[in-house]
Amino acid sequence: MENQVKLHYVYDPFCGWCYGLAPLLTAADELDGIKVVPHSGGMLAGERAQMMSSDWREFVRPHEQRITALSGQKFGESYTDKTQFDYSVLLDSGPPTAAMIAAEEVAGAGLAMLKRLQVAYYVDGHPIATRNEIIRNAEELGLDVIKFGEAFDRASANLDGHFSDTQALLEKLGGQGYPLLAIEKDGVLRRVHLGRLFGKPEAFKESLRKELVADDVK
């Protein structure tokens, strides 16, 4: 099958619901013929970046309880009991986005980097907006650290274009937040409504298999 089905994934590194969606992305990535394409929206980038605070903690905690209930994705004690009380932690979507772009450039590993950073933050409580943490994760992924660092710097200098493209995609799909999934087949984009699939990776995988079968029938 020459024509891949693309699964566009609009996310933000600091979106807990995106972390909750991770099992669906893993399921999609396991299928031959499906290409997952991540797009970061820059929710906390630039002037919107902020430090961890009691206000942020109180805002996200009810969502995180709901995310765990619906998806089974757990938030680690290092994150809930330490990081959420460490007001020196920077919440900036820019560096982890640049890490995703760089990993994709050097090794086709953008999704792998995103998933690794989500675990580093939401489970292990690490500050994923710092260069040292990002380089450490790149090394653990087995990436060439020198090439990755160079790609990371290039991506960091050109994030505005990535965020603008993502916002344009959101508008095109009628989306207002994260996460958002859309299937692209034969140049046509179609939004995937997540309500009935959230927390059900096997059901999601089956729905994607049907897309691939439909492609093969053509």
Contacts in CASP RR format, 6 or more apart in sequence:
PFRMAT RR
TARGET T0000
AUTHOR 0000-0000-0000
METHOD contacts of the structure
MODEL  1
MENQVKLHYVYDPFCGWCYGLAPLLTAADELDGIKVVPHSGGMLAGERAQ
MMSSDWREFVRPHEQRITALSGQKFGESYTDKTQFDYSVLLDSGPPTAAM
IAAEEVAGAGLAMLKRLQVAYYVDGHPIATRNEIIRNAEELGLDVIKFGE
AFDRASANLDGHFSDTQALLEKLGGQGYPLLAIEKDGVLRRVHLGRLFGK
PEAFKESLRKELVADDVK
1 32 0 8 1.000
1 33 0 8 1.000
1 212 0 8 1.000
1 215 0 8 1.000
1 216 0 8 1.000
3 185 0 8 1.000
3 186 0 8 1.000
3 215 0 8 1.000
4 33 0 8 1.000
4 34 0 8 1.000
4 35 0 8 1.000
5 33 0 8 1.000
5 34 0 8 1.000
5 35 0 8 1.000
5 183 0 8 1.000
5 184 0 8 1.000
5 185 0 8 1.000
5 208 0 8 1.000
5 211 0 8 1.000
5 212 0 8 1.000
5 215 0 8 1.000
6 34 0 8 1.000
6 35 0 8 1.000
6 36 0 8 1.000
6 37 0 8 1.000
6 183 0 8 1.000
6 184 0 8 1.000
6 185 0 8 1.000
7 28 0 8 1.000
7 34 0 8 1.000
7 35 0 8 1.000
7 36 0 8 1.000
7 37 0 8 1.000
7 181 0 8 1.000
7 182 0 8 1.000
7 183 0 8 1.000
7 184 0 8 1.000
7 192 0 8 1.000
7 208 0 8 1.000
8 37 0 8 1.000
8 39 0 8 1.000
8 169 0 8 1.000
8 181 0 8 1.000
8 182 0 8 1.000
8 183 0 8 1.000
8 184 0 8 1.000
8 189 0 8 1.000
9 25 0 8 1.000
9 36 0 8 1.000
9 37 0 8 1.000
9 38 0 8 1.000
9 39 0 8 1.000
9 111 0 8 1.000
9 179 0 8 1.000
9 180 0 8 1.000
9 181 0 8 1.000
10 39 0 8 1.000
10 41 0 8 1.000
10 166 0 8 1.000
10 169 0 8 1.000
10 170 0 8 1.000
10 173 0 8 1.000
10 175 0 8 1.000
10 177 0 8 1.000
10 178 0 8 1.000
10 179 0 8 1.000
10 180 0 8 1.000
10 181 0 8 1.000
10 182 0 8 1.000
11 18 0 8 1.000
11 21 0 8 1.000
11 38 0 8 1.000
11 39 0 8 1.000
11 40 0 8 1.000
11 41 0 8 1.000
11 114 0 8 1.000
11 178 0 8 1.000
11 179 0 8 1.000
12 18 0 8 1.000
12 40 0 8 1.000
12 41 0 8 1.000
12 42 0 8 1.000
12 43 0 8 1.000
12 44 0 8 1.000
12 93 0 8 1.000
12 178 0 8 1.000
13 40 0 8 1.000
13 93 0 8 1.000
13 94 0 8 1.000
13 96 0 8 1.000
13 97 0 8 1.000
13 100 0 8 1.000
13 114 0 8 1.000
13 117 0 8 1.000
13 118 0 8 1.000
13 121 0 8 1.000
13 128 0 8 1.000
14 43 0 8 1.000
14 44 0 8 1.000
14 91 0 8 1.000
14 93 0 8 1.000
14 121 0 8 1.000
15 43 0 8 1.000
15 178 0 8 1.000
15 179 0 8 1.000
16 60 0 8 1.000
16 63 0 8 1.000
16 64 0 8 1.000
16 67 0 8 1.000
16 122 0 8 1.000
17 63 0 8 1.000
17 67 0 8 1.000
17 178 0 8 1.000
17 179 0 8 1.000
18 118 0 8 1.000
18 178 0 8 1.000
18 179 0 8 1.000
19 67 0 8 1.000
19 73 0 8 1.000
19 118 0 8 1.000
19 122 0 8 1.000
20 67 0 8 1.000
20 70 0 8 1.000
20 71 0 8 1.000
20 72 0 8 1.000
20 73 0 8 1.000
20 198 0 8 1.000
20 199 0 8 1.000
21 71 0 8 1.000
21 179 0 8 1.000
21 181 0 8 1.000
21 194 0 8 1.000
21 198 0 8 1.000
22 73 0 8 1.000
22 115 0 8 1.000
22 118 0 8 1.000
23 71 0 8 1.000
23 73 0 8 1.000
23 199 0 8 1.000
23 201 0 8 1.000
24 181 0 8 1.000
24 194 0 8 1.000
24 197 0 8 1.000
24 198 0 8 1.000
24 199 0 8 1.000
24 200 0 8 1.000
24 201 0 8 1.000
24 204 0 8 1.000
25 36 0 8 1.000
25 111 0 8 1.000
25 115 0 8 1.000
26 115 0 8 1.000
26 201 0 8 1.000
27 201 0 8 1.000
27 202 0 8 1.000
27 204 0 8 1.000
27 205 0 8 1.000
27 208 0 8 1.000
28 34 0 8 1.000
28 36 0 8 1.000
28 204 0 8 1.000
28 205 0 8 1.000
28 208 0 8 1.000
29 36 0 8 1.000
29 111 0 8 1.000
30 205 0 8 1.000
31 205 0 8 1.000
31 208 0 8 1.000
31 209 0 8 1.000
31 212 0 8 1.000
33 212 0 8 1.000
34 208 0 8 1.000
34 212 0 8 1.000
36 111 0 8 1.000
38 100 0 8 1.000
38 104 0 8 1.000
38 110 0 8 1.000
38 111 0 8 1.000
38 114 0 8 1.000
39 162 0 8 1.000
39 165 0 8 1.000
39 166 0 8 1.000
39 169 0 8 1.000
40 93 0 8 1.000
40 94 0 8 1.000
40 96 0 8 1.000
40 97 0 8 1.000
40 100 0 8 1.000
40 162 0 8 1.000
40 163 0 8 1.000
40 166 0 8 1.000
41 93 0 8 1.000
41 97 0 8 1.000
41 163 0 8 1.000
41 166 0 8 1.000
41 167 0 8 1.000
41 170 0 8 1.000
41 178 0 8 1.000
42 48 0 8 1.000
42 93 0 8 1.000
42 94 0 8 1.000
42 97 0 8 1.000
42 159 0 8 1.000
42 163 0 8 1.000
42 166 0 8 1.000
43 93 0 8 1.000
43 178 0 8 1.000
44 50 0 8 1.000
44 91 0 8 1.000
44 92 0 8 1.000
44 93 0 8 1.000
44 94 0 8 1.000
45 92 0 8 1.000
45 93 0 8 1.000
45 94 0 8 1.000
45 97 0 8 1.000
45 159 0 8 1.000
45 163 0 8 1.000
46 92 0 8 1.000
46 94 0 8 1.000
48 93 0 8 1.000
49 90 0 8 1.000
49 91 0 8 1.000
49 92 0 8 1.000
49 93 0 8 1.000
49 94 0 8 1.000
49 129 0 8 1.000
50 56 0 8 1.000
50 90 0 8 1.000
50 91 0 8 1.000
51 87 0 8 1.000
51 88 0 8 1.000
51 89 0 8 1.000
51 90 0 8 1.000
51 91 0 8 1.000
52 83 0 8 1.000
52 84 0 8 1.000
52 85 0 8 1.000
52 86 0 8 1.000
52 87 0 8 1.000
52 88 0 8 1.000
52 89 0 8 1.000
52 90 0 8 1.000
52 91 0 8 1.000
53 87 0 8 1.000
56 91 0 8 1.000
57 84 0 8 1.000
57 85 0 8 1.000
60 84 0 8 1.000
61 80 0 8 1.000
61 84 0 8 1.000
64 75 0 8 1.000
64 80 0 8 1.000
67 73 0 8 1.000
67 75 0 8 1.000
68 74 0 8 1.000
68 75 0 8 1.000
70 198 0 8 1.000
70 199 0 8 1.000
71 198 0 8 1.000
71 199 0 8 1.000
72 199 0 8 1.000
73 122 0 8 1.000
74 123 0 8 1.000
75 122 0 8 1.000
75 123 0 8 1.000
76 122 0 8 1.000
76 123 0 8 1.000
76 124 0 8 1.000
76 125 0 8 1.000
78 123 0 8 1.000
78 124 0 8 1.000
78 125 0 8 1.000
79 121 0 8 1.000
79 122 0 8 1.000
79 123 0 8 1.000
79 124 0 8 1.000
79 125 0 8 1.000
82 125 0 8 1.000
83 89 0 8 1.000
83 121 0 8 1.000
83 125 0 8 1.000
83 126 0 8 1.000
83 127 0 8 1.000
89 127 0 8 1.000
89 129 0 8 1.000
90 127 0 8 1.000
90 129 0 8 1.000
90 130 0 8 1.000
91 129 0 8 1.000
92 129 0 8 1.000
93 129 0 8 1.000
94 129 0 8 1.000
94 156 0 8 1.000
94 159 0 8 1.000
95 128 0 8 1.000
95 129 0 8 1.000
95 130 0 8 1.000
95 131 0 8 1.000
95 134 0 8 1.000
95 156 0 8 1.000
96 114 0 8 1.000
96 117 0 8 1.000
96 128 0 8 1.000
96 129 0 8 1.000
96 134 0 8 1.000
97 155 0 8 1.000
97 159 0 8 1.000
97 162 0 8 1.000
97 163 0 8 1.000
98 134 0 8 1.000
98 152 0 8 1.000
98 155 0 8 1.000
98 156 0 8 1.000
98 159 0 8 1.000
99 113 0 8 1.000
99 117 0 8 1.000
99 134 0 8 1.000
99 137 0 8 1.000
99 138 0 8 1.000
99 152 0 8 1.000
99 155 0 8 1.000
100 110 0 8 1.000
100 111 0 8 1.000
100 113 0 8 1.000
100 114 0 8 1.000
100 117 0 8 1.000
101 110 0 8 1.000
101 151 0 8 1.000
101 155 0 8 1.000
101 162 0 8 1.000
102 113 0 8 1.000
102 138 0 8 1.000
102 148 0 8 1.000
102 149 0 8 1.000
102 151 0 8 1.000
102 152 0 8 1.000
102 154 0 8 1.000
102 155 0 8 1.000
103 109 0 8 1.000
103 110 0 8 1.000
103 112 0 8 1.000
103 113 0 8 1.000
103 138 0 8 1.000
103 141 0 8 1.000
103 143 0 8 1.000
103 148 0 8 1.000
103 151 0 8 1.000
104 110 0 8 1.000
104 111 0 8 1.000
104 113 0 8 1.000
105 151 0 8 1.000
105 155 0 8 1.000
106 143 0 8 1.000
106 144 0 8 1.000
106 147 0 8 1.000
106 148 0 8 1.000
106 151 0 8 1.000
107 141 0 8 1.000
107 143 0 8 1.000
107 144 0 8 1.000
109 141 0 8 1.000
109 143 0 8 1.000
112 141 0 8 1.000
113 137 0 8 1.000
113 138 0 8 1.000
113 141 0 8 1.000
116 137 0 8 1.000
116 140 0 8 1.000
116 141 0 8 1.000
117 128 0 8 1.000
117 134 0 8 1.000
117 137 0 8 1.000
120 126 0 8 1.000
120 128 0 8 1.000
120 133 0 8 1.000
120 137 0 8 1.000
121 127 0 8 1.000
121 128 0 8 1.000
126 133 0 8 1.000
127 133 0 8 1.000
128 134 0 8 1.000
128 137 0 8 1.000
131 152 0 8 1.000
134 152 0 8 1.000
135 145 0 8 1.000
135 148 0 8 1.000
135 149 0 8 1.000
135 152 0 8 1.000
138 145 0 8 1.000
138 148 0 8 1.000
138 149 0 8 1.000
138 152 0 8 1.000
139 145 0 8 1.000
155 162 0 8 1.000
169 182 0 8 1.000
170 176 0 8 1.000
170 177 0 8 1.000
170 180 0 8 1.000
172 189 0 8 1.000
173 180 0 8 1.000
173 182 0 8 1.000
173 189 0 8 1.000
173 191 0 8 1.000
174 191 0 8 1.000
175 191 0 8 1.000
179 194 0 8 1.000
180 191 0 8 1.000
181 191 0 8 1.000
181 192 0 8 1.000
181 194 0 8 1.000
182 189 0 8 1.000
182 190 0 8 1.000
182 191 0 8 1.000
182 192 0 8 1.000
183 189 0 8 1.000
183 190 0 8 1.000
183 192 0 8 1.000
183 211 0 8 1.000
184 190 0 8 1.000
185 211 0 8 1.000
185 215 0 8 1.000
196 203 0 8 1.000
197 203 0 8 1.000
197 204 0 8 1.000
197 207 0 8 1.000
END
